[in-house]
Amino acid sequence: MQDIQLEALSARLILDAKRQLNWQRIFAAKSAANPPSATPVTPAKAGAIPPVDIRSIHLNRSKVQFADQSMNPNFATQMHHLRGSIQGLSTRPGRTGTITLDGDVDQYGDVRVRGALAPMAVTDNTDVTLSFRNIPLNNLNPYATTFAGWRINDGRLTVDLHYLLDHRQMKGQNRVVINTIQLGDEVPDYKGTHLPLRLAVALLEDSDGKIDLDLPVSGSLDDPQFSYGQIVWKALVNVVTKVVTAPFRALGALLGGDGFDNVFFIPGEANVAPPEREKLEK
């Protein structure tokens, strides 16, 4: 096929209360149609798939809706006005296609997708970059209240994600830039890990009210405990924990030095020893 045009394509991705994706249920329904006592159907071998080559797929005026019903309240967002192309798709082993997509997110955000993947071996050969800009932080309150125990009143989020999948091994870089975050109240009777976010924000914000974090992550898709969301959340918690437990070291690192953990002094004395005074001067 030389060219395929997709106009006004619409897709819905929904995580239910058990965090199962609706697409998983669609494909699972096929296997459920065979009772356990029935003779299992042997999957077709990869070689049985006919060779299909598509030079280009063009996408226009399309949208993807995402909802997470495991949150309380539920989280929902929409990528719309998606446009771009997918080039060089093939069922032949070893072939990779390239993706170039742009779109809008909710009312004032946007998304950019660039990368390459092997359609017949996505988990073995994928290199994709996603960039989200100007996402309202208060839209993420279902996650903030569930995982951090805080509400967010205002602020903007920019995220650059670069992910590599090589034979089911994942390596990811997450650059998170938060502009002028305004924290709300703590969630009463919160049962999760309490994070001192006000202190963390005060230490991490620069003079322009910006927080710039790099969160590298990695893992194996074959690990039974693998969860992308938990890996990213753990990386973020580690950053916040290090900052609030060793603030002088964090500030020193931000200023280009090694930082330090403690300044020792004698209670009630007006002076500190020269080695400790050196730390304060730095």
C-alpha positions in Angstrom: 0.0 0.0 0.0 1.3 3.4 -0.9 -0.8 5.7 1.1 -3.6 5.5 3.7 -5.6 8.5 4.9 -7.3 8.4 8.3 -9.7 11.2 8.9 -11.3 12.0 12.3 -10.1 8.7 13.9 -11.4 8.4 17.5 -10.1 6.1 20.2 -10.9 5.7 23.9 -8.4 4.3 26.4 -10.1 3.5 29.8 -8.5 2.1 32.9 -11.2 0.5 35.1 -11.3 0.4 38.9 -9.0 -2.6 38.8 -6.6 -0.7 36.5 -7.3 -3.0 33.6 -7.3 -1.3 30.1 -10.4 -1.6 28.0 -8.3 -2.8 25.0 -7.0 -5.7 27.1 -10.6 -6.8 27.7 -11.4 -6.7 24.0 -8.6 -9.1 23.1 -9.1 -11.2 26.2 -12.7 -11.8 25.1 -11.5 -13.8 22.1 -9.8 -16.3 24.3 -12.7 -16.3 26.8 -14.9 -17.5 24.0 -13.2 -20.9 24.2 -14.2 -22.7 27.5 -11.3 -24.2 29.5 -12.2 -27.7 28.4 -12.0 -26.9 24.8 -8.9 -27.7 22.7 -6.7 -24.6 22.9 -6.2 -22.7 19.7 -2.5 -22.7 18.5 -1.5 -19.2 17.7 -0.3 -18.6 14.1 3.4 -18.5 13.7 5.0 -15.2 12.8 6.0 -16.6 9.4 2.3 -17.2 8.6 1.6 -13.5 8.6 1.5 -12.3 5.0 4.1 -9.6 4.2 2.4 -6.2 4.3 4.2 -3.0 3.5 2.6 0.5 4.0 4.6 3.4 2.7 2.7 6.0 4.7 -0.3 6.5 6.9 -1.6 10.1 7.2 -3.7 11.1 10.2 -5.8 14.2 10.4 -8.4 15.7 12.8 -8.2 12.7 15.1 -8.5 12.3 18.9 -7.6 10.0 21.8 -9.6 10.1 25.0 -8.1 8.7 28.2 -9.8 8.0 31.5 -8.6 6.4 34.7 -11.5 5.2 36.8 -9.2 3.8 39.5 -8.8 7.3 40.9 -11.3 9.0 43.2 -12.3 11.3 41.7 -11.8 9.9 38.2 -9.1 11.3 35.9 -9.9 12.1 32.3 -8.0 13.9 29.5 -8.2 14.2 25.7 -5.6 14.6 22.9 -7.4 16.1 20.0 -6.6 17.6 16.5 -4.0 14.9 16.1 -2.3 15.1 12.8 0.8 13.7 11.2 2.1 10.5 9.7 3.4 7.0 10.3 6.0 6.0 7.6 7.4 2.7 6.5 5.2 0.2 8.4 5.9 -3.4 7.5 5.2 -6.9 8.9 8.6 -8.1 7.7 11.0 -9.0 10.6 13.5 -6.3 11.5 11.6 -3.5 9.8 10.8 -0.3 11.7 8.4 2.5 11.0 8.7 6.2 12.0 6.1 8.2 13.8 5.5 12.0 13.5 2.4 13.3 15.3 1.3 16.6 16.7 -1.9 17.5 18.6 -3.6 19.5 21.3 -4.2 18.4 24.9 -7.4 19.5 26.6 -7.9 23.3 26.2 -4.4 24.9 26.2 -1.8 22.1 26.1 -0.2 20.4 23.2 1.6 17.1 22.5 4.4 16.1 20.1 5.3 12.4 19.3 8.4 11.4 17.4 10.1 8.0 17.2 10.5 4.6 15.6 9.1 1.2 16.4 9.0 -2.4 14.9 5.3 -3.1 14.6 5.8 -6.9 14.9 8.1 -6.6 17.9 7.2 -3.4 19.7 8.7 -4.5 23.1 12.0 -5.5 21.3 12.7 -2.4 19.3 11.1 0.9 20.1 12.5 4.4 20.4 9.9 7.1 21.1 9.9 10.7 22.4 6.7 12.3 23.7 6.5 16.0 24.7 3.6 17.5 26.6 3.5 21.3 27.1 1.4 23.7 29.2 -0.7 21.0 31.0 -2.7 22.5 33.9 -1.5 20.9 37.2 -4.9 21.0 38.8 -6.1 18.6 36.1 -3.9 16.0 37.8 -5.5 16.4 41.2 -6.9 12.8 41.2 -3.3 11.6 41.1 -1.9 14.2 43.5 -4.5 13.5 46.1 -4.3 9.7 45.7 -0.5 9.3 45.7 0.8 12.4 47.5 -2.1 13.5 49.8 -2.1 17.1 48.5 -4.3 19.1 46.3 -2.9 21.5 43.6 -4.6 24.8 43.0 -2.7 26.0 40.0 0.5 25.7 37.9 1.6 24.4 34.5 3.4 21.2 33.6 5.8 20.4 30.7 7.0 16.8 30.3 9.6 15.4 27.9 9.6 11.6 27.8 12.2 9.5 25.9 11.8 5.7 26.1 13.8 2.9 24.7 12.5 -0.7 24.6 15.2 -3.2 23.7 14.3 -6.9 24.0 11.8 -6.1 26.7 14.2 -4.0 28.7 13.0 -0.5 29.3 15.1 2.7 29.7 13.4 6.0 30.1 14.3 9.6 30.6 11.6 11.9 32.1 12.2 15.6 32.2 9.6 17.3 34.3 9.3 21.1 34.4 6.7 22.6 36.8 5.9 26.3 36.5 4.5 28.4 39.4 2.9 25.5 41.3 0.4 26.5 44.0 -0.3 23.8 46.5 -3.7 23.6 48.1 -4.6 21.7 51.3 -3.4 18.4 52.5 -6.0 15.6 52.2 -7.4 14.9 55.6 -6.9 11.3 56.9 -4.5 10.5 54.1 -3.2 6.9 54.5 -0.3 7.0 52.0 3.2 8.2 52.3 3.3 11.8 53.6 5.6 14.0 51.5 6.6 17.5 52.8 5.8 19.1 49.5 5.8 22.7 50.7 9.4 22.3 51.8 10.3 20.5 48.7 8.8 23.2 46.5 10.5 25.9 48.4 13.9 24.2 48.0 13.5 23.2 44.3 11.9 26.3 42.8 14.3 28.8 41.2 13.8 32.6 41.2 11.3 32.3 38.3 9.1 29.8 40.1 10.3 26.9 38.0 11.1 23.4 39.1 13.2 21.3 36.6 13.7 17.6 37.4 15.3 14.7 35.5 13.8 11.3 36.5 15.6 8.4 34.8 13.8 5.1 35.1 14.5 1.5 33.9 13.1 -2.0 34.3 12.3 -5.3 32.7 8.8 -5.9 31.2 9.2 -9.5 32.4 9.4 -8.5 36.0 6.1 -9.6 37.7 6.2 -6.4 39.8 6.8 -4.1 36.8 4.5 -1.1 36.8 5.4 2.0 34.8 3.4 4.3 37.0 5.0 3.0 40.2 8.5 3.3 38.7 8.1 6.9 37.8 6.3 7.7 41.1 9.2 6.1 43.0 11.7 8.1 41.2 9.8 11.3 42.0 9.5 10.3 45.7 13.2 9.6 45.9 14.0 13.1 44.6 11.6 14.8 47.0 12.9 12.7 50.0 16.5 13.5 49.3 15.8 17.2 49.0 13.9 17.5 52.3 16.2 15.2 54.3 19.4 16.8 53.1 18.5 20.3 52.0 22.0 21.7 52.2 23.3 19.0 49.9 20.5 19.6 47.4 21.1 23.3 47.4 24.8 22.8 46.9 24.1 20.6 44.0 21.8 23.2 42.5 24.6 25.8 42.8 27.1 23.5 41.1 28.9 22.2 44.3 28.8 18.9 46.2 26.7 20.4 49.0 26.8 19.2 52.6 24.5 17.5 55.1 25.0 19.3 58.4 26.4 22.4 60.0 27.7 21.6 63.5 27.6 24.2 66.3 27.4 24.5 70.1 23.9 25.6 71.2 24.0 29.1 72.7 27.4 30.0 71.2 27.5 33.1 68.9 30.4 31.6 66.8 30.9 28.5 64.8 34.2 26.7 64.2 36.1 27.6 61.1 35.4 24.4 59.2 31.7 24.9 59.8 31.9 28.6 58.9 33.4 27.6 55.5 30.2 25.6 54.8 28.0 28.5 55.7 30.0 30.9 53.4 29.6 28.4 50.5 
